[in-house]
Amino acid sequence: RDLVKDEHFEAYMGEKIKVKLIRPVDGKREFFGVLEGYADGSITMKLEDESSFTFAKKEASWIKADDFEM
């Protein structure tokens, strides 16, 4: 599921997401983690290594719920 609207981010708070950025950060474009915050177009997620990563929504080519695990 693509997360696009504010309501999507509110509904998936605390859930796993995956993000693909338009431009790489430290040589990396795809990030996986848990959605921790969304405010004023800024998204914060906790990455797999427990570090926090914040980026502007407009910097992402897509943001998806990572709900494919069974």
mmCIF file as Biopython writes it, N, C-alpha, C and O atoms, coordinates in Angstrom:
data_model
#
loop_
_atom_site.group_PDB
_atom_site.id
_atom_site.type_symbol
_atom_site.label_atom_id
_atom_site.label_alt_id
_atom_site.label_comp_id
_atom_site.label_asym_id
_atom_site.label_entity_id
_atom_site.label_seq_id
_atom_site.pdbx_PDB_ins_code
_atom_site.Cartn_x
_atom_site.Cartn_y
_atom_site.Cartn_z
_atom_site.occupancy
_atom_site.B_iso_or_equiv
_atom_site.auth_seq_id
_atom_site.auth_asym_id
_atom_site.pdbx_PDB_model_num
ATOM 1   N N  . ARG A ? 1  ? 0.835  -1.173  0.000  1.0 0.0 1  A 1 
ATOM 2   C CA . ARG A ? 1  ? 0.000  0.000   0.000  1.0 0.0 1  A 1 
ATOM 3   C C  . ARG A ? 1  ? 0.885  1.243   0.000  1.0 0.0 1  A 1 
ATOM 4   O O  . ARG A ? 1  ? 1.788  1.374   0.825  1.0 0.0 1  A 1 
ATOM 5   N N  . ASP A ? 2  ? 0.617  2.142   -0.924 1.0 0.0 2  A 1 
ATOM 6   C CA . ASP A ? 2  ? 1.330  3.420   -0.976 1.0 0.0 2  A 1 
ATOM 7   C C  . ASP A ? 2  ? 0.784  4.353   0.102  1.0 0.0 2  A 1 
ATOM 8   O O  . ASP A ? 2  ? -0.429 4.465   0.285  1.0 0.0 2  A 1 
ATOM 9   N N  . LEU A ? 3  ? 1.682  5.012   0.804  1.0 0.0 3  A 1 
ATOM 10  C CA . LEU A ? 3  ? 1.280  6.022   1.789  1.0 0.0 3  A 1 
ATOM 11  C C  . LEU A ? 3  ? 1.420  7.376   1.114  1.0 0.0 3  A 1 
ATOM 12  O O  . LEU A ? 3  ? 2.519  7.781   0.735  1.0 0.0 3  A 1 
ATOM 13  N N  . VAL A ? 4  ? 0.306  8.071   0.966  1.0 0.0 4  A 1 
ATOM 14  C CA . VAL A ? 4  ? 0.302  9.328   0.239  1.0 0.0 4  A 1 
ATOM 15  C C  . VAL A ? 4  ? -0.309 10.454  1.074  1.0 0.0 4  A 1 
ATOM 16  O O  . VAL A ? 4  ? 0.289  11.518  1.229  1.0 0.0 4  A 1 
ATOM 17  N N  . LYS A ? 5  ? -1.494 10.208  1.603  1.0 0.0 5  A 1 
ATOM 18  C CA . LYS A ? 5  ? -2.227 11.244  2.338  1.0 0.0 5  A 1 
ATOM 19  C C  . LYS A ? 5  ? -1.834 11.270  3.806  1.0 0.0 5  A 1 
ATOM 20  O O  . LYS A ? 5  ? -1.306 10.296  4.342  1.0 0.0 5  A 1 
ATOM 21  N N  . ASP A ? 6  ? -2.105 12.409  4.449  1.0 0.0 6  A 1 
ATOM 22  C CA . ASP A ? 6  ? -1.820 12.540  5.882  1.0 0.0 6  A 1 
ATOM 23  C C  . ASP A ? 6  ? -2.475 11.410  6.680  1.0 0.0 6  A 1 
ATOM 24  O O  . ASP A ? 6  ? -1.880 10.874  7.614  1.0 0.0 6  A 1 
ATOM 25  N N  . GLU A ? 7  ? -3.713 11.053  6.300  1.0 0.0 7  A 1 
ATOM 26  C CA . GLU A ? 7  ? -4.436 9.999   7.019  1.0 0.0 7  A 1 
ATOM 27  C C  . GLU A ? 7  ? -3.713 8.657   6.936  1.0 0.0 7  A 1 
ATOM 28  O O  . GLU A ? 7  ? -3.753 7.867   7.879  1.0 0.0 7  A 1 
ATOM 29  N N  . HIS A ? 8  ? -3.056 8.402   5.813  1.0 0.0 8  A 1 
ATOM 30  C CA . HIS A ? 8  ? -2.307 7.154   5.659  1.0 0.0 8  A 1 
ATOM 31  C C  . HIS A ? 8  ? -1.180 7.083   6.686  1.0 0.0 8  A 1 
ATOM 32  O O  . HIS A ? 8  ? -0.974 6.058   7.336  1.0 0.0 8  A 1 
ATOM 33  N N  . PHE A ? 9  ? -0.454 8.194   6.817  1.0 0.0 9  A 1 
ATOM 34  C CA . PHE A ? 9  ? 0.675  8.202   7.759  1.0 0.0 9  A 1 
ATOM 35  C C  . PHE A ? 9  ? 0.183  8.060   9.196  1.0 0.0 9  A 1 
ATOM 36  O O  . PHE A ? 9  ? 0.809  7.367   9.999  1.0 0.0 9  A 1 
ATOM 37  N N  . GLU A ? 10 ? -0.923 8.703   9.524  1.0 0.0 10 A 1 
ATOM 38  C CA . GLU A ? 10 ? -1.481 8.591   10.870 1.0 0.0 10 A 1 
ATOM 39  C C  . GLU A ? 10 ? -1.923 7.156   11.149 1.0 0.0 10 A 1 
ATOM 40  O O  . GLU A ? 10 ? -1.724 6.648   12.253 1.0 0.0 10 A 1 
ATOM 41  N N  . ALA A ? 11 ? -2.521 6.503   10.155 1.0 0.0 11 A 1 
ATOM 42  C CA . ALA A ? 11 ? -3.004 5.130   10.330 1.0 0.0 11 A 1 
ATOM 43  C C  . ALA A ? 11 ? -1.859 4.128   10.481 1.0 0.0 11 A 1 
ATOM 44  O O  . ALA A ? 11 ? -2.015 3.114   11.160 1.0 0.0 11 A 1 
ATOM 45  N N  . TYR A ? 12 ? -0.718 4.399   9.860  1.0 0.0 12 A 1 
ATOM 46  C CA . TYR A ? 12 ? 0.406  3.462   9.883  1.0 0.0 12 A 1 
ATOM 47  C C  . TYR A ? 12 ? 1.493  3.836   10.885 1.0 0.0 12 A 1 
ATOM 48  O O  . TYR A ? 12 ? 2.592  3.285   10.827 1.0 0.0 12 A 1 
ATOM 49  N N  . MET A ? 13 ? 1.214  4.753   11.794 1.0 0.0 13 A 1 
ATOM 50  C CA . MET A ? 13 ? 2.173  5.132   12.827 1.0 0.0 13 A 1 
ATOM 51  C C  . MET A ? 13 ? 2.550  3.899   13.645 1.0 0.0 13 A 1 
ATOM 52  O O  . MET A ? 13 ? 1.677  3.176   14.126 1.0 0.0 13 A 1 
ATOM 53  N N  . GLY A ? 14 ? 3.846  3.665   13.800 1.0 0.0 14 A 1 
ATOM 54  C CA . GLY A ? 14 ? 4.314  2.500   14.553 1.0 0.0 14 A 1 
ATOM 55  C C  . GLY A ? 14 ? 4.427  1.234   13.717 1.0 0.0 14 A 1 
ATOM 56  O O  . GLY A ? 14 ? 4.817  0.186   14.231 1.0 0.0 14 A 1 
ATOM 57  N N  . GLU A ? 15 ? 4.090  1.318   12.438 1.0 0.0 15 A 1 
ATOM 58  C CA . GLU A ? 15 ? 4.140  0.158   11.543 1.0 0.0 15 A 1 
ATOM 59  C C  . GLU A ? 15 ? 5.392  0.213   10.663 1.0 0.0 15 A 1 
ATOM 60  O O  . GLU A ? 15 ? 6.023  1.261   10.523 1.0 0.0 15 A 1 
ATOM 61  N N  . LYS A ? 16 ? 5.735  -0.926  10.078 1.0 0.0 16 A 1 
ATOM 62  C CA . LYS A ? 16 ? 6.897  -1.001  9.183  1.0 0.0 16 A 1 
ATOM 63  C C  . LYS A ? 16 ? 6.578  -0.309  7.861  1.0 0.0 16 A 1 
ATOM 64  O O  . LYS A ? 16 ? 5.493  -0.465  7.302  1.0 0.0 16 A 1 
ATOM 65  N N  . ILE A ? 17 ? 7.562  0.468   7.375  1.0 0.0 17 A 1 
ATOM 66  C CA . ILE A ? 17 ? 7.433  1.116   6.065  1.0 0.0 17 A 1 
ATOM 67  C C  . ILE A ? 17 ? 8.732  0.943   5.289  1.0 0.0 17 A 1 
ATOM 68  O O  . ILE A ? 17 ? 9.781  0.632   5.854  1.0 0.0 17 A 1 
ATOM 69  N N  . LYS A ? 18 ? 8.632  1.150   3.992  1.0 0.0 18 A 1 
ATOM 70  C CA . LYS A ? 18 ? 9.835  1.194   3.162  1.0 0.0 18 A 1 
ATOM 71  C C  . LYS A ? 18 ? 9.738  2.434   2.292  1.0 0.0 18 A 1 
ATOM 72  O O  . LYS A ? 18 ? 8.656  2.838   1.869  1.0 0.0 18 A 1 
ATOM 73  N N  . VAL A ? 19 ? 10.900 3.028   2.036  1.0 0.0 19 A 1 
ATOM 74  C CA . VAL A ? 19 ? 10.980 4.323   1.369  1.0 0.0 19 A 1 
ATOM 75  C C  . VAL A ? 19 ? 12.044 4.260   0.286  1.0 0.0 19 A 1 
ATOM 76  O O  . VAL A ? 19 ? 13.105 3.666   0.474  1.0 0.0 19 A 1 
ATOM 77  N N  . LYS A ? 20 ? 11.750 4.876   -0.843 1.0 0.0 20 A 1 
ATOM 78  C CA . LYS A ? 20 ? 12.766 5.048   -1.886 1.0 0.0 20 A 1 
ATOM 79  C C  . LYS A ? 20 ? 12.898 6.543   -2.131 1.0 0.0 20 A 1 
ATOM 80  O O  . LYS A ? 20 ? 11.938 7.207   -2.523 1.0 0.0 20 A 1 
ATOM 81  N N  . LEU A ? 21 ? 14.092 7.062   -1.897 1.0 0.0 21 A 1 
ATOM 82  C CA . LEU A ? 21 ? 14.350 8.486   -2.071 1.0 0.0 21 A 1 
ATOM 83  C C  . LEU A ? 21 ? 14.714 8.807   -3.511 1.0 0.0 21 A 1 
ATOM 84  O O  . LEU A ? 21 ? 15.210 7.950   -4.242 1.0 0.0 21 A 1 
ATOM 85  N N  . ILE A ? 22 ? 14.468 10.037  -3.910 1.0 0.0 22 A 1 
ATOM 86  C CA . ILE A ? 22 ? 14.821 10.499  -5.247 1.0 0.0 22 A 1 
ATOM 87  C C  . ILE A ? 22 ? 16.339 10.580  -5.381 1.0 0.0 22 A 1 
ATOM 88  O O  . ILE A ? 22 ? 16.910 10.135  -6.376 1.0 0.0 22 A 1 
ATOM 89  N N  . ARG A ? 23 ? 16.983 11.154  -4.363 1.0 0.0 23 A 1 
ATOM 90  C CA . ARG A ? 23 ? 18.446 11.271  -4.340 1.0 0.0 23 A 1 
ATOM 91  C C  . ARG A ? 23 ? 19.002 10.453  -3.174 1.0 0.0 23 A 1 
ATOM 92  O O  . ARG A ? 23 ? 18.418 10.446  -2.090 1.0 0.0 23 A 1 
ATOM 93  N N  . PRO A ? 24 ? 20.111 9.775   -3.385 1.0 0.0 24 A 1 
ATOM 94  C CA . PRO A ? 24 ? 20.674 8.953   -2.308 1.0 0.0 24 A 1 
ATOM 95  C C  . PRO A ? 24 ? 21.168 9.782   -1.117 1.0 0.0 24 A 1 
ATOM 96  O O  . PRO A ? 24 ? 21.594 10.928  -1.263 1.0 0.0 24 A 1 
ATOM 97  N N  . VAL A ? 25 ? 21.097 9.170   0.044  1.0 0.0 25 A 1 
ATOM 98  C CA . VAL A ? 25 ? 21.666 9.723   1.273  1.0 0.0 25 A 1 
ATOM 99  C C  . VAL A ? 25 ? 22.736 8.736   1.711  1.0 0.0 25 A 1 
ATOM 100 O O  . VAL A ? 25 ? 22.437 7.566   1.949  1.0 0.0 25 A 1 
ATOM 101 N N  . ASP A ? 26 ? 23.964 9.186   1.819  1.0 0.0 26 A 1 
ATOM 102 C CA . ASP A ? 26 ? 25.102 8.315   2.143  1.0 0.0 26 A 1 
ATOM 103 C C  . ASP A ? 26 ? 25.167 7.117   1.194  1.0 0.0 26 A 1 
ATOM 104 O O  . ASP A ? 26 ? 25.471 6.001   1.613  1.0 0.0 26 A 1 
ATOM 105 N N  . GLY A ? 27 ? 24.879 7.359   -0.089 1.0 0.0 27 A 1 
ATOM 106 C CA . GLY A ? 27 ? 24.971 6.318   -1.098 1.0 0.0 27 A 1 
ATOM 107 C C  . GLY A ? 27 ? 23.816 5.328   -1.110 1.0 0.0 27 A 1 
ATOM 108 O O  . GLY A ? 27 ? 23.877 4.317   -1.811 1.0 0.0 27 A 1 
ATOM 109 N N  . LYS A ? 28 ? 22.772 5.601   -0.350 1.0 0.0 28 A 1 
ATOM 110 C CA . LYS A ? 28 ? 21.663 4.669   -0.221 1.0 0.0 28 A 1 
ATOM 111 C C  . LYS A ? 28 ? 20.348 5.360   -0.579 1.0 0.0 28 A 1 
ATOM 112 O O  . LYS A ? 28 ? 20.113 6.494   -0.162 1.0 0.0 28 A 1 
ATOM 113 N N  . ARG A ? 29 ? 19.491 4.686   -1.347 1.0 0.0 29 A 1 
ATOM 114 C CA . ARG A ? 29 ? 18.201 5.277   -1.733 1.0 0.0 29 A 1 
ATOM 115 C C  . ARG A ? 29 ? 17.008 4.594   -1.088 1.0 0.0 29 A 1 
ATOM 116 O O  . ARG A ? 29 ? 15.950 5.208   -0.946 1.0 0.0 29 A 1 
ATOM 117 N N  . GLU A ? 30 ? 17.158 3.328   -0.691 1.0 0.0 30 A 1 
ATOM 118 C CA . GLU A ? 30 ? 16.040 2.605   -0.085 1.0 0.0 30 A 1 
ATOM 119 C C  . GLU A ? 30 ? 16.280 2.406   1.397  1.0 0.0 30 A 1 
ATOM 120 O O  . GLU A ? 30 ? 17.371 2.032   1.826  1.0 0.0 30 A 1 
ATOM 121 N N  . PHE A ? 31 ? 15.233 2.666   2.173  1.0 0.0 31 A 1 
ATOM 122 C CA . PHE A ? 31 ? 15.306 2.547   3.625  1.0 0.0 31 A 1 
ATOM 123 C C  . PHE A ? 31 ? 14.115 1.750   4.126  1.0 0.0 31 A 1 
ATOM 124 O O  . PHE A ? 31 ? 13.011 1.862   3.593  1.0 0.0 31 A 1 
ATOM 125 N N  . PHE A ? 32 ? 14.346 0.941   5.161  1.0 0.0 32 A 1 
ATOM 126 C CA . PHE A ? 32 ? 13.306 0.134   5.778  1.0 0.0 32 A 1 
ATOM 127 C C  . PHE A ? 32 ? 13.310 0.428   7.264  1.0 0.0 32 A 1 
ATOM 128 O O  . PHE A ? 32 ? 14.372 0.551   7.875  1.0 0.0 32 A 1 
ATOM 129 N N  . GLY A ? 33 ? 12.129 0.541   7.847  1.0 0.0 33 A 1 
ATOM 130 C CA . GLY A ? 33 ? 12.059 0.798   9.276  1.0 0.0 33 A 1 
ATOM 131 C C  . GLY A ? 33 ? 10.626 0.979   9.738  1.0 0.0 33 A 1 
ATOM 132 O O  . GLY A ? 33 ? 9.681  0.577   9.059  1.0 0.0 33 A 1 
ATOM 133 N N  . VAL A ? 34 ? 10.478 1.597   10.914 1.0 0.0 34 A 1 
ATOM 134 C CA . VAL A ? 34 ? 9.173  1.801   11.541 1.0 0.0 34 A 1 
ATOM 135 C C  . VAL A ? 34 ? 8.852  3.284   11.509 1.0 0.0 34 A 1 
ATOM 136 O O  . VAL A ? 34 ? 9.679  4.118   11.877 1.0 0.0 34 A 1 
ATOM 137 N N  . LEU A ? 35 ? 7.642  3.605   11.065 1.0 0.0 35 A 1 
ATOM 138 C CA . LEU A ? 35 ? 7.188  4.993   11.014 1.0 0.0 35 A 1 
ATOM 139 C C  . LEU A ? 35 ? 7.015  5.515   12.430 1.0 0.0 35 A 1 
ATOM 140 O O  . LEU A ? 35 ? 6.188  5.007   13.187 1.0 0.0 35 A 1 
ATOM 141 N N  . GLU A ? 36 ? 7.800  6.538   12.791 1.0 0.0 36 A 1 
ATOM 142 C CA . GLU A ? 36 ? 7.750  7.099   14.144 1.0 0.0 36 A 1 
ATOM 143 C C  . GLU A ? 36 ? 7.052  8.439   14.217 1.0 0.0 36 A 1 
ATOM 144 O O  . GLU A ? 36 ? 6.486  8.785   15.254 1.0 0.0 36 A 1 
ATOM 145 N N  . GLY A ? 37 ? 7.082  9.204   13.128 1.0 0.0 37 A 1 
ATOM 146 C CA . GLY A ? 37 ? 6.467  10.521  13.190 1.0 0.0 37 A 1 
ATOM 147 C C  . GLY A ? 37 ? 6.200  11.097  11.822 1.0 0.0 37 A 1 
ATOM 148 O O  . GLY A ? 37 ? 6.902  10.810  10.852 1.0 0.0 37 A 1 
ATOM 149 N N  . TYR A ? 38 ? 5.150  11.933  11.766 1.0 0.0 38 A 1 
ATOM 150 C CA . TYR A ? 38 ? 4.816  12.637  10.532 1.0 0.0 38 A 1 
ATOM 151 C C  . TYR A ? 38 ? 4.219  13.982  10.913 1.0 0.0 38 A 1 
ATOM 152 O O  . TYR A ? 38 ? 3.182  14.040  11.573 1.0 0.0 38 A 1 
ATOM 153 N N  . ALA A ? 39 ? 4.871  15.063  10.500 1.0 0.0 39 A 1 
ATOM 154 C CA . ALA A ? 39 ? 4.376  16.406  10.797 1.0 0.0 39 A 1 
ATOM 155 C C  . ALA A ? 39 ? 4.922  17.380  9.766  1.0 0.0 39 A 1 
ATOM 156 O O  . ALA A ? 39 ? 6.110  17.363  9.445  1.0 0.0 39 A 1 
ATOM 157 N N  . ASP A ? 40 ? 4.047  18.224  9.254  1.0 0.0 40 A 1 
ATOM 158 C CA . ASP A ? 40 ? 4.435  19.280  8.308  1.0 0.0 40 A 1 
ATOM 159 C C  . ASP A ? 40 ? 5.246  18.751  7.123  1.0 0.0 40 A 1 
ATOM 160 O O  . ASP A ? 40 ? 6.201  19.396  6.688  1.0 0.0 40 A 1 
ATOM 161 N N  . GLY A ? 41 ? 4.871  17.586  6.602  1.0 0.0 41 A 1 
ATOM 162 C CA . GLY A ? 41 ? 5.561  17.031  5.440  1.0 0.0 41 A 1 
ATOM 163 C C  . GLY A ? 41 ? 6.896  16.389  5.752  1.0 0.0 41 A 1 
ATOM 164 O O  . GLY A ? 41 ? 7.637  16.036  4.835  1.0 0.0 41 A 1 
ATOM 165 N N  . SER A ? 42 ? 7.219  16.230  7.024  1.0 0.0 42 A 1 
ATOM 166 C CA . SER A ? 42 ? 8.473  15.619  7.445  1.0 0.0 42 A 1 
ATOM 167 C C  . SER A ? 42 ? 8.182  14.256  8.076  1.0 0.0 42 A 1 
ATOM 168 O O  . SER A ? 42 ? 7.295  14.130  8.921  1.0 0.0 42 A 1 
ATOM 169 N N  . ILE A ? 43 ? 8.928  13.253  7.661  1.0 0.0 43 A 1 
ATOM 170 C CA . ILE A ? 43 ? 8.700  11.883  8.110  1.0 0.0 43 A 1 
ATOM 171 C C  . ILE A ? 43 ? 9.911  11.415  8.912  1.0 0.0 43 A 1 
ATOM 172 O O  . ILE A ? 43 ? 11.054 11.612  8.500  1.0 0.0 43 A 1 
ATOM 173 N N  . THR A ? 44 ? 9.650  10.797  10.058 1.0 0.0 44 A 1 
ATOM 174 C CA . THR A ? 44 ? 10.713 10.225  10.875 1.0 0.0 44 A 1 
ATOM 175 C C  . THR A ? 44 ? 10.451 8.735   10.993 1.0 0.0 44 A 1 
ATOM 176 O O  . THR A ? 44 ? 9.341  8.295   11.290 1.0 0.0 44 A 1 
ATOM 177 N N  . MET A ? 45 ? 11.509 7.972   10.752 1.0 0.0 45 A 1 
ATOM 178 C CA . MET A ? 45 ? 11.388 6.525   10.895 1.0 0.0 45 A 1 
ATOM 179 C C  . MET A ? 45 ? 12.576 5.979   11.665 1.0 0.0 45 A 1 
ATOM 180 O O  . MET A ? 45 ? 13.674 6.533   11.618 1.0 0.0 45 A 1 
ATOM 181 N N  . LYS A ? 46 ? 12.338 4.881   12.376 1.0 0.0 46 A 1 
ATOM 182 C CA . LYS A ? 46 ? 13.420 4.191   13.082 1.0 0.0 46 A 1 
ATOM 183 C C  . LYS A ? 46 ? 13.900 3.075   12.166 1.0 0.0 46 A 1 
ATOM 184 O O  . LYS A ? 46 ? 13.137 2.179   11.804 1.0 0.0 46 A 1 
ATOM 185 N N  . LEU A ? 47 ? 15.174 3.143   11.796 1.0 0.0 47 A 1 
ATOM 186 C CA . LEU A ? 47 ? 15.750 2.181   10.863 1.0 0.0 47 A 1 
ATOM 187 C C  . LEU A ? 47 ? 16.055 0.859   11.564 1.0 0.0 47 A 1 
ATOM 188 O O  . LEU A ? 47 ? 15.978 0.753   12.788 1.0 0.0 47 A 1 
ATOM 189 N N  . GLU A ? 48 ? 16.401 -0.139  10.763 1.0 0.0 48 A 1 
ATOM 190 C CA . GLU A ? 48 ? 16.681 -1.470  11.295 1.0 0.0 48 A 1 
ATOM 191 C C  . GLU A ? 48 ? 17.835 -1.478  12.287 1.0 0.0 48 A 1 
ATOM 192 O O  . GLU A ? 48 ? 17.883 -2.337  13.167 1.0 0.0 48 A 1 
ATOM 193 N N  . ASP A ? 49 ? 18.775 -0.526  12.159 1.0 0.0 49 A 1 
ATOM 194 C CA . ASP A ? 49 ? 19.909 -0.468  13.091 1.0 0.0 49 A 1 
ATOM 195 C C  . ASP A ? 49 ? 19.590 0.393   14.315 1.0 0.0 49 A 1 
ATOM 196 O O  . ASP A ? 49 ? 20.492 0.754   15.070 1.0 0.0 49 A 1 
ATOM 197 N N  . GLU A ? 50 ? 18.294 0.727   14.515 1.0 0.0 50 A 1 
ATOM 198 C CA . GLU A ? 50 ? 17.787 1.486   15.661 1.0 0.0 50 A 1 
ATOM 199 C C  . GLU A ? 50 ? 18.077 2.988   15.594 1.0 0.0 50 A 1 
ATOM 200 O O  . GLU A ? 50 ? 17.731 3.716   16.525 1.0 0.0 50 A 1 
ATOM 201 N N  . SER A ? 51 ? 18.703 3.468   14.512 1.0 0.0 51 A 1 
ATOM 202 C CA . SER A ? 51 ? 18.924 4.905   14.384 1.0 0.0 51 A 1 
ATOM 203 C C  . SER A ? 51 ? 17.667 5.552   13.801 1.0 0.0 51 A 1 
ATOM 204 O O  . SER A ? 51 ? 16.877 4.889   13.128 1.0 0.0 51 A 1 
ATOM 205 N N  . SER A ? 52 ? 17.487 6.842   14.061 1.0 0.0 52 A 1 
ATOM 206 C CA . SER A ? 52 ? 16.352 7.575   13.507 1.0 0.0 52 A 1 
ATOM 207 C C  . SER A ? 52 ? 16.770 8.266   12.219 1.0 0.0 52 A 1 
ATOM 208 O O  . SER A ? 52 ? 17.911 8.706   12.076 1.0 0.0 52 A 1 
ATOM 209 N N  . PHE A ? 53 ? 15.835 8.356   11.289 1.0 0.0 53 A 1 
ATOM 210 C CA . PHE A ? 53 ? 16.086 8.973   9.990  1.0 0.0 53 A 1 
ATOM 211 C C  . PHE A ? 53 ? 14.885 9.857   9.672  1.0 0.0 53 A 1 
ATOM 212 O O  . PHE A ? 53 ? 13.746 9.389   9.647  1.0 0.0 53 A 1 
ATOM 213 N N  . THR A ? 54 ? 15.149 11.143  9.429  1.0 0.0 54 A 1 
ATOM 214 C CA . THR A ? 54 ? 14.089 12.093  9.116  1.0 0.0 54 A 1 
ATOM 215 C C  . THR A ? 54 ? 14.335 12.678  7.730  1.0 0.0 54 A 1 
ATOM 216 O O  . THR A ? 54 ? 15.461 13.038  7.387  1.0 0.0 54 A 1 
ATOM 217 N N  . PHE A ? 55 ? 13.269 12.769  6.939  1.0 0.0 55 A 1 
ATOM 218 C CA . PHE A ? 55 ? 13.375 13.315  5.589  1.0 0.0 55 A 1 
ATOM 219 C C  . PHE A ? 55 ? 12.054 13.984  5.225  1.0 0.0 55 A 1 
ATOM 220 O O  . PHE A ? 55 ? 11.018 13.723  5.837  1.0 0.0 55 A 1 
ATOM 221 N N  . ALA A ? 56 ? 12.111 14.845  4.222  1.0 0.0 56 A 1 
ATOM 222 C CA . ALA A ? 56 ? 10.895 15.504  3.735  1.0 0.0 56 A 1 
ATOM 223 C C  . ALA A ? 56 ? 10.157 14.569  2.793  1.0 0.0 56 A 1 
ATOM 224 O O  . ALA A ? 56 ? 10.777 13.883  1.981  1.0 0.0 56 A 1 
ATOM 225 N N  . LYS A ? 57 ? 8.846  14.540  2.900  1.0 0.0 57 A 1 
ATOM 226 C CA . LYS A ? 57 ? 8.022  13.672  2.055  1.0 0.0 57 A 1 
ATOM 227 C C  . LYS A ? 57 ? 8.311  13.901  0.572  1.0 0.0 57 A 1 
ATOM 228 O O  . LYS A ? 57 ? 8.300  12.958  -0.219 1.0 0.0 57 A 1 
ATOM 229 N N  . LYS A ? 58 ? 8.569  15.157  0.198  1.0 0.0 58 A 1 
ATOM 230 C CA . LYS A ? 58 ? 8.820  15.478  -1.211 1.0 0.0 58 A 1 
ATOM 231 C C  . LYS A ? 58 ? 10.148 14.919  -1.717 1.0 0.0 58 A 1 
ATOM 232 O O  . LYS A ? 58 ? 10.377 14.902  -2.926 1.0 0.0 58 A 1 
ATOM 233 N N  . GLU A ? 59 ? 11.034 14.458  -0.820 1.0 0.0 59 A 1 
ATOM 234 C CA . GLU A ? 59 ? 12.302 13.859  -1.223 1.0 0.0 59 A 1 
ATOM 235 C C  . GLU A ? 59 ? 12.165 12.387  -1.612 1.0 0.0 59 A 1 
ATOM 236 O O  . GLU A ? 59 ? 13.114 11.785  -2.114 1.0 0.0 59 A 1 
ATOM 237 N N  . ALA A ? 60 ? 10.985 11.809  -1.379 1.0 0.0 60 A 1 
ATOM 238 C CA . ALA A ? 60 ? 10.779 10.384  -1.638 1.0 0.0 60 A 1 
ATOM 239 C C  . ALA A ? 60 ? 10.071 10.162  -2.961 1.0 0.0 60 A 1 
ATOM 240 O O  . ALA A ? 60 ? 9.120  10.872  -3.292 1.0 0.0 60 A 1 
ATOM 241 N N  . SER A ? 61 ? 10.538 9.170   -3.722 1.0 0.0 61 A 1 
ATOM 242 C CA . SER A ? 61 ? 9.825  8.814   -4.942 1.0 0.0 61 A 1 
ATOM 243 C C  . SER A ? 61 ? 8.611  7.958   -4.585 1.0 0.0 61 A 1 
ATOM 244 O O  . SER A ? 61 ? 7.588  8.022   -5.267 1.0 0.0 61 A 1 
ATOM 245 N N  . TRP A ? 62 ? 8.715  7.150   -3.511 1.0 0.0 62 A 1 
ATOM 246 C CA . TRP A ? 62 ? 7.559  6.457   -2.971 1.0 0.0 62 A 1 
ATOM 247 C C  . TRP A ? 62 ? 7.792  6.057   -1.525 1.0 0.0 62 A 1 
ATOM 248 O O  . TRP A ? 62 ? 8.924  5.893   -1.070 1.0 0.0 62 A 1 
ATOM 249 N N  . ILE A ? 63 ? 6.670  5.904   -0.814 1.0 0.0 63 A 1 
ATOM 250 C CA . ILE A ? 63 ? 6.672  5.447   0.578  1.0 0.0 63 A 1 
ATOM 251 C C  . ILE A ? 63 ? 5.569  4.404   0.659  1.0 0.0 63 A 1 
ATOM 252 O O  . ILE A ? 63 ? 4.423  4.667   0.293  1.0 0.0 63 A 1 
ATOM 253 N N  . LYS A ? 64 ? 5.923  3.220   1.141  1.0 0.0 64 A 1 
ATOM 254 C CA . LYS A ? 64 ? 4.945  2.139   1.170  1.0 0.0 64 A 1 
ATOM 255 C C  . LYS A ? 64 ? 4.910  1.474   2.529  1.0 0.0 64 A 1 
ATOM 256 O O  . LYS A ? 64 ? 5.910  1.437   3.246  1.0 0.0 64 A 1 
ATOM 257 N N  . ALA A ? 65 ? 3.726  0.941   2.878  1.0 0.0 65 A 1 
ATOM 258 C CA . ALA A ? 65 ? 3.605  0.114   4.061  1.0 0.0 65 A 1 
ATOM 259 C C  . ALA A ? 65 ? 4.295  -1.212  3.753  1.0 0.0 65 A 1 
ATOM 260 O O  . ALA A ? 65 ? 4.077  -1.807  2.697  1.0 0.0 65 A 1 
ATOM 261 N N  . ASP A ? 66 ? 5.112  -1.657  4.669  1.0 0.0 66 A 1 
ATOM 262 C CA . ASP A ? 66 ? 5.836  -2.915  4.493  1.0 0.0 66 A 1 
ATOM 263 C C  . ASP A ? 66 ? 5.032  -4.006  5.184  1.0 0.0 66 A 1 
ATOM 264 O O  . ASP A ? 66 ? 5.457  -4.562  6.196  1.0 0.0 66 A 1 
ATOM 265 N N  . ASP A ? 67 ? 3.845  -4.308  4.612  1.0 0.0 67 A 1 
ATOM 266 C CA . ASP A ? 67 ? 2.940  -5.271  5.262  1.0 0.0 67 A 1 
ATOM 267 C C  . ASP A ? 67 ? 2.798  -6.559  4.459  1.0 0.0 67 A 1 
ATOM 268 O O  . ASP A ? 67 ? 1.723  -7.156  4.402  1.0 0.0 67 A 1 
ATOM 269 N N  . PHE A ? 68 ? 3.907  -6.978  3.838  1.0 0.0 68 A 1 
ATOM 270 C CA . PHE A ? 68 ? 3.849  -8.169  2.999  1.0 0.0 68 A 1 
ATOM 271 C C  . PHE A ? 68 ? 4.269  -9.434  3.739  1.0 0.0 68 A 1 
ATOM 272 O O  . PHE A ? 68 ? 4.179  -10.532 3.190  1.0 0.0 68 A 1 
ATOM 273 N N  . GLU A ? 69 ? 4.720  -9.291  4.965  1.0 0.0 69 A 1 
ATOM 274 C CA . GLU A ? 69 ? 5.146  -10.473 5.723  1.0 0.0 69 A 1 
ATOM 275 C C  . GLU A ? 69 ? 3.925  -11.265 6.177  1.0 0.0 69 A 1 
ATOM 276 O O  . GLU A ? 69 ? 2.872  -10.697 6.466  1.0 0.0 69 A 1 
ATOM 277 N N  . MET A ? 70 ? 4.079  -12.563 6.236  1.0 0.0 70 A 1 
ATOM 278 C CA . MET A ? 70 ? 2.969  -13.415 6.657  1.0 0.0 70 A 1 
ATOM 279 C C  . MET A ? 70 ? 3.338  -14.126 7.928  1.0 0.0 70 A 1 
ATOM 280 O O  . MET A ? 70 ? 2.539  -14.899 8.457  1.0 0.0 70 A 1 
#
